Amino acid sequence: MGTGGGAGASKGIFEAFAAEVSQPADEVSLDRAALLIAGRYRPVDILAQLETLDAMADRYRGDLEEFLFLRLGLNGVGPRTYGRPEPSMLDWVLTHRRGIPISLSVVVMELCRRIGIEASGIGMPGHFLVQLGGQGGWYLDAFNGGRWLDEKGCEQLYTSIFGPSARFAPSFLEPVSSHQILARMLANLAGAFDRLGDVQSRLWVLEFWAAVPGAPPKVLSDLASELARTGRYLAAANAYQRL
């Protein structure tokens, strides 16, 4: 499935994304949904990108850490790139093998799914992780070259981000659903476009975010306000009605 430019293509991408996330969370194709987000930003050949993930998984030979971080070279972006929208886009991450914690984690999760390793997304505030091996398993920090963390290591990472007085809760290490992962990716993108002053891009991000089940009321309120400000009054009324 390729994507093209123009309003019609953009509408089709949104409809495809909305249809994908309307499914129960455990049936959502996380890779495809993330690529649809990227495809709204710029043209993306989604089928080719999915085939790239398949080809990457075919290179697995039994050592996960070596496979992900030495052979594939996955790692975090530098501070100058971190806040930009590109490292949140799955196609960019697959091309450059660099990303922010959540986008790298999505790549890890999708590769693990393809090679038959149980992996769950862990939505720890400030730094997304992957849990390997199910309940009680270790946590993988894909952003920092593939560090393996136990619960104490996760707590230390958390306090290094938020300060020594920040209170860590075990609930921070509970697995999150595909819907929650996509919502967090979109929240990151909304922040990136806001910092750039890119109002139009932030608007479509809010539209995508509002389509994800469980979108918070503030997203719908912000979306309605932005739609009204740009003269899309019927769409704004629909967003207010959802509130």
C-alpha positions as CSV (number, residue, x, y, z in Angstrom):
1,M,0.0,0.0,0.0
2,G,1.7,3.2,-1.1
3,T,0.6,6.7,-0.1
4,G,0.5,9.8,-2.2
5,G,0.0,13.5,-1.6
6,G,-3.1,15.6,-1.8
7,A,-6.2,16.0,0.4
8,G,-7.8,12.8,-0.9
9,A,-4.8,10.7,0.0
10,S,-4.6,12.3,3.4
11,K,-8.3,11.6,4.0
12,G,-7.8,8.0,2.9
13,I,-4.8,7.6,5.3
14,F,-6.9,8.9,8.2
15,E,-9.8,6.6,7.4
16,A,-7.4,3.6,7.3
17,F,-5.9,4.6,10.6
18,A,-9.3,5.1,12.2
19,A,-10.4,1.7,11.0
20,E,-7.2,0.1,12.3
21,V,-7.6,1.5,15.8
22,S,-11.3,0.8,16.0
23,Q,-10.4,-2.8,16.5
24,P,-9.8,-4.3,20.0
25,A,-6.3,-3.3,21.2
26,D,-4.9,-6.8,20.9
27,E,-6.0,-7.0,17.2
28,V,-4.5,-3.7,16.1
29,S,-1.5,-4.0,13.8
30,L,0.8,-1.7,15.6
31,D,3.4,-1.5,12.8
32,R,0.8,-0.7,10.2
33,A,-0.9,1.9,12.4
34,A,2.4,3.6,13.2
35,L,3.3,3.7,9.5
36,L,-0.1,5.2,8.7
37,I,0.8,8.1,11.1
38,A,4.1,8.5,9.2
39,G,2.2,8.3,5.9
40,R,0.1,11.3,6.9
41,Y,3.3,13.3,7.4
42,R,4.9,12.5,4.1
43,P,4.5,9.8,1.4
44,V,5.3,6.3,2.7
45,D,5.1,3.0,0.9
46,I,3.6,1.1,3.8
47,L,3.8,-2.4,2.2
48,A,7.5,-1.8,1.5
49,Q,8.1,-0.7,5.1
50,L,6.3,-3.8,6.4
51,E,8.5,-5.9,4.1
52,T,11.6,-4.2,5.5
53,L,10.5,-5.3,9.0
54,D,10.1,-8.8,7.7
55,A,13.5,-8.8,6.1
56,M,15.1,-7.5,9.3
57,A,13.5,-10.3,11.3
58,D,14.8,-12.8,8.8
59,R,18.3,-11.8,9.9
60,Y,17.8,-13.1,13.5
61,R,20.1,-15.9,14.5
62,G,19.4,-16.5,18.1
63,D,21.0,-13.7,20.1
64,L,18.5,-10.9,20.5
65,E,20.8,-8.3,22.0
66,E,23.4,-8.8,19.2
67,F,20.7,-8.9,16.6
68,L,19.0,-5.6,17.6
69,F,21.9,-3.4,18.6
70,L,25.0,-4.8,16.8
71,R,23.7,-6.3,13.6
72,L,20.8,-3.9,13.1
73,G,22.4,-1.0,14.9
74,L,19.4,0.3,16.7
75,N,20.1,3.2,19.0
76,G,18.8,6.5,20.3
77,V,19.0,9.9,18.5
78,G,21.1,12.7,19.8
79,P,19.6,15.6,21.8
80,R,19.5,18.0,18.8
81,T,17.2,15.5,17.0
82,Y,15.2,14.1,19.9
83,G,12.5,16.8,20.0
84,R,11.8,16.8,16.2
85,P,9.0,14.8,14.6
86,E,11.1,12.6,12.4
87,P,12.4,10.2,15.1
88,S,8.7,9.5,16.1
89,M,8.0,8.3,12.5
90,L,8.4,4.6,12.1
91,D,9.6,4.8,8.5
92,W,12.4,7.2,9.5
93,V,13.4,4.9,12.3
94,L,13.6,1.9,10.0
95,T,15.7,3.9,7.5
96,H,18.1,5.5,10.0
97,R,18.0,2.8,12.8
98,R,17.7,5.7,15.3
99,G,14.7,6.9,17.2
100,I,13.3,8.0,20.5
101,P,12.5,5.4,23.2
102,I,8.9,4.6,22.1
103,S,9.6,4.4,18.3
104,L,12.6,2.2,18.9
105,S,10.5,0.1,21.2
106,V,7.8,-0.4,18.6
107,V,10.5,-1.6,16.2
108,V,11.8,-4.1,18.8
109,M,8.3,-5.3,19.6
110,E,7.4,-5.8,16.0
111,L,10.6,-7.7,15.3
112,C,10.1,-9.8,18.4
113,R,6.6,-10.6,17.3
114,R,7.9,-11.8,13.9
115,I,10.5,-14.1,15.5
116,G,8.3,-15.5,18.2
117,I,9.6,-13.7,21.3
118,E,7.1,-12.4,23.8
119,A,7.5,-8.6,24.2
120,S,5.3,-6.0,25.8
121,G,5.4,-2.2,25.7
122,I,6.0,-0.6,29.1
123,G,4.8,3.0,29.3
124,M,7.0,4.2,32.1
125,P,6.7,8.0,32.4
126,G,9.5,9.8,30.7
127,H,11.1,6.7,29.0
128,F,9.3,3.9,27.2
129,L,10.6,0.4,27.6
130,V,10.1,-3.2,26.4
131,Q,9.5,-6.1,28.7
132,L,10.8,-9.4,27.4
133,G,9.5,-12.8,28.7
134,G,6.1,-11.7,30.1
135,Q,5.3,-11.1,33.8
136,G,8.5,-10.8,35.9
137,G,10.7,-10.6,32.8
138,W,13.5,-8.1,32.3
139,Y,13.1,-4.7,30.8
140,L,14.9,-3.5,27.7
141,D,16.0,0.1,27.2
142,A,16.2,0.2,23.4
143,F,17.2,3.9,23.4
144,N,20.5,3.5,25.3
145,G,22.1,0.8,23.2
146,G,20.0,-2.1,24.6
147,R,20.5,-1.9,28.3
148,W,18.8,-4.7,30.3
149,L,17.1,-3.4,33.5
150,D,15.4,-5.0,36.5
151,E,12.8,-3.1,38.5
152,K,15.5,-1.3,40.5
153,G,17.2,-0.3,37.4
154,C,14.0,1.1,36.0
155,E,13.5,3.1,39.2
156,Q,17.0,4.5,38.9
157,L,16.3,5.5,35.3
158,Y,13.1,7.2,36.3
159,T,14.8,9.2,39.0
160,S,17.6,10.2,36.7
161,I,14.9,11.8,34.5
162,F,12.6,13.4,37.1
163,G,15.0,13.9,40.0
164,P,15.8,12.0,43.2
165,S,12.7,13.3,44.9
166,A,10.4,11.9,42.3
167,R,8.3,9.0,43.6
168,F,8.5,5.8,41.5
169,A,5.5,3.5,41.5
170,P,5.5,-0.2,40.4
171,S,2.4,0.5,38.3
172,F,4.8,2.5,35.9
173,L,6.0,-0.9,34.7
174,E,2.7,-2.4,33.8
175,P,2.3,-3.3,30.1
176,V,0.3,-0.9,27.9
177,S,-2.0,-1.7,25.0
178,S,-1.5,-0.8,21.3
179,H,-4.0,1.9,21.7
180,Q,-2.0,3.5,24.5
181,I,1.2,3.1,22.6
182,L,-0.2,4.9,19.5
183,A,-1.7,7.6,21.7
184,R,1.7,8.3,23.3
185,M,3.4,8.4,19.9
186,L,0.8,11.0,18.8
187,A,1.2,13.0,22.0
188,N,5.0,13.2,21.3
189,L,4.3,14.3,17.7
190,A,1.8,16.9,18.9
191,G,4.5,18.3,21.2
192,A,7.1,18.3,18.4
193,F,4.9,20.2,16.0
194,D,3.8,22.6,18.7
195,R,7.5,23.4,19.4
196,L,8.0,24.0,15.7
197,G,4.9,26.2,15.4
198,D,3.5,23.9,12.8
199,V,-0.2,24.4,13.4
200,Q,-1.5,22.4,10.5
201,S,0.6,19.3,11.3
202,R,-0.4,19.5,15.0
203,L,-4.1,19.6,13.8
204,W,-3.9,16.4,11.9
205,V,-2.0,14.8,14.8
206,L,-4.9,15.8,17.1
207,E,-7.4,14.3,14.6
208,F,-5.5,11.0,14.6
209,W,-5.2,11.0,18.4
210,A,-8.9,11.7,18.8
211,A,-9.6,8.6,16.7
212,V,-7.8,6.4,19.2
213,P,-10.1,4.8,21.8
214,G,-9.7,6.4,25.2
215,A,-8.5,9.7,23.9
216,P,-8.6,12.2,26.8
217,P,-11.1,15.0,26.8
218,K,-8.4,17.7,26.4
219,V,-7.4,16.2,23.1
220,L,-11.0,16.5,21.8
221,S,-11.3,20.0,23.3
222,D,-8.0,21.1,21.6
223,L,-9.1,19.5,18.4
224,A,-12.5,21.2,18.4
225,S,-10.8,24.6,19.1
226,E,-8.3,24.2,16.3
227,L,-10.9,23.0,13.8
228,A,-13.2,26.0,14.7
229,R,-10.2,28.4,14.4
230,T,-9.5,27.1,10.8
231,G,-13.1,27.4,9.8
232,R,-14.0,23.7,9.9
233,Y,-17.1,24.3,12.0
234,L,-19.0,21.1,11.3
235,A,-16.0,19.0,12.3
236,A,-15.5,21.2,15.3
237,A,-19.1,20.6,16.3
238,N,-18.7,16.9,16.0
239,A,-15.6,17.0,18.3
240,Y,-17.5,19.1,20.9
241,Q,-20.3,16.6,20.7
242,R,-17.9,13.8,21.5
243,L,-17.0,15.7,24.6
